[in-house]
Amino acid sequence: MKHLKKKGKNVKWQMQTVSNESAEKQVDLDEQILPASELYDVADGTLARWGILINRRLKAFICLACQAIILPSTLAQHIARQHEDTRVSVDADQLASVVEREGVLDQLPAIYGTPVEYAGLKTEEGAGCPLCTVVYGSAHSVAKHARLEHAQSLSEKDSSIRRVHIQRFGRGVSSKAPFEVKLRALELQSSQADYIQAMRQELNTRPPLTSSEVDHRHISPWHITTRWHSYLDGRDVLEALALIAIPKEGDPLFSLVASVKLYMQAIYDTIPYTSELCRQILNTDILTEDLNHTPFSQHQMEDTLRAYSRLVLQLLCFLLRGEADLVLPEAVSQALAGLRLSLNREIDDVTSAIHSLLLALWTRNWCSTQANPFPDPTVCFVIHTQLNRDGSLKGPKDVTGIFAKLVYNMRLVFLKECHRLSAEDPAYLSHAVAARSLRPWFTVGQESTFHSLRSLQHRASGIVISTQNEPNMKWKDGSSFTTLIYLGHEVSLDALRRCQGAIEDATRTLLQDTLLFGHPFTIDIAALKDDMGNSQPGYSLFTDRVNAQILGSPDRLIDHILCTPALRRHFVIGLRDGKIIWNGVALSAWLNAYSKLDLLCLIQAEMNCGAPGRTTELTGMPRTNTKAGMLRALRIIDGHVALMRTYHKMRAAQGLDRVIPHSLNASLAATFIYKEALCRSFAELCANVLHPDNPKVKSYYQDYLFVNYDRPFVGDDISEEMKRWTGQHLGVELGIQKWRQCSTPLRRKHAGLEEMWLEDQDT
């Protein structure tokens, strides 16, 4: 460890080093900062000259500048690359001697339990999963983990998410995973530490009161109306959560994972081939002849079914694991026993047993009694999904999605039964006839699981809409409505301008210097025309013949590369049979930069082009008019370059989309024009060369306005990039959700007239 010592009147600083043995005995400044001299240097001070110390507990080198573990095998390379300006060189013989003498490990140490923070490593605030011991750097990552690994829907503000302190071994791929630590300052050092800690644990333990003993004024209106808290009386929280856990490999129920996926996908694939009348009947909630004219249909996103299927898997696991605590009628018990026996048979037997069980479960009256107020296993399962790790229940906003998924899954099961009846029983002449016979079980107004779920869903939605949320932001006094206090941080218009300016500068540099190689391509954007009424498939302003002379050849960039010797040497390996052999590494690097440009354009479209759009609408924007009737997103309207965002959310309910124009500022508009007119053609070439056997990637570059290298962008891509820029320039990381919240009052205060005008327009 370095020590600073003053000599005489002149200010003179001398570096000293402490040996391993003397460090343990010395009581000085080290003992105050790092108890027991956890960091130390060797006797001759070699490591301090390298900017390295040894952590006694980890038996590892710590880079003081990077606050990270450096393995002995990579120490010289790390200093040469990361600290090149220090001009420090590592003597290999000295390093080997230190490693052998001090027992320094050449692998990352294993962490068990929750250790006290390690000296030398950076300690940060993090978030822990309430369902397991995994920790992350943000609550957003925990919510994503819970959704993917535990099929639990958590919001970033969920009270069950643990607030923890974390450290990382480093920032590399293999060392950046965080682990939970205890702050050294929170560790009691007195002789009574064990007693005080045990006493605090006892004081923090809540008495086990039953629901009837809890003051009703301490219970939310949602839980009063559902009485779900009374269902949990006397139940162990961890055991209740374990009943709905997704089975892992080695679990006796693990085979259900593949079976449920196959079962759900098989039904889902029959939707397009089912008669429209049958699908209209399935999508009508009320037992009436006035049918819903919007038929039951597939989801917009391909991977949505996976989340719905996980819920069915959890329900089946709940039934199989918790059968002893459920009061089931004989038919349901027999179906459940049949599923249990089928798990060791062929997968077709399992899917058949799954269908029989779900049908028995959802075609039955479940009437409450005094002895059993929660007779319906499906409702009981929903209660388990709403249970937090601390024993509390989630609010109504967290359950509406569960109800919607279960209702959709019920309709899928009844769809399969319609197909089975029409195929096996002559009495059912068509899918529609079979659907009419099953209508009492998927309409409201009769004692059934469907009625219970829809009733609870409407109640939850009504409470969510009517309940005013607690304020999480306010205008800063004296700021003239230019600065918000949001999540304890100041978000000002000046900081937002600086952030947007930095993004624009980075976008322009990336486009001009990296993608266009600094060549002065010119396009007269003001002269471009757009036939706004043209709905011909494949049309865009870039394919319009009127603009051909202004835009020039779409292959201008490719021609420039091949005609410039330096660029040709960089991108081209040679010729073979008259064909160019491209350098795949160079193409991949350029295409990756092109994807980065697309991402920067996306976050600017989200942040500074009117009201924030839903990310699925931004990431899926078509580049040209599609054959299926969707119109291009990028257009020129009265001299303004605009993105036409299509609002898809109400498509299933209303059967139509809503188009919302977003005018682009001059900088972003020019970026879009140059990106599409000059870079798109070379991007298509790169994708074709790098992915010759993947036609889907080729179609992405033909159809999508934004492409993330070999796939479309998703919401997390945009959110993480927004967090990076806002964290750097605003001091607070704002992802998509948080940006919408804090930008709304700024937009209403400073662009209120425009927003009110838009709300009155039938766009």
Order of alpha helices (4+ residues) and beta strands (2+ residues): alpha-alpha-beta-alpha-beta-beta-beta-alpha-alpha-beta-beta-alpha-beta-beta-alpha-alpha-alpha-alpha-alpha-alpha-alpha-alpha-alpha-alpha-alpha-alpha-alpha-beta-beta-beta-alpha-alpha-alpha-alpha-beta-beta-alpha-alpha-beta-beta-alpha-beta-alpha-alpha-alpha-alpha-alpha-alpha
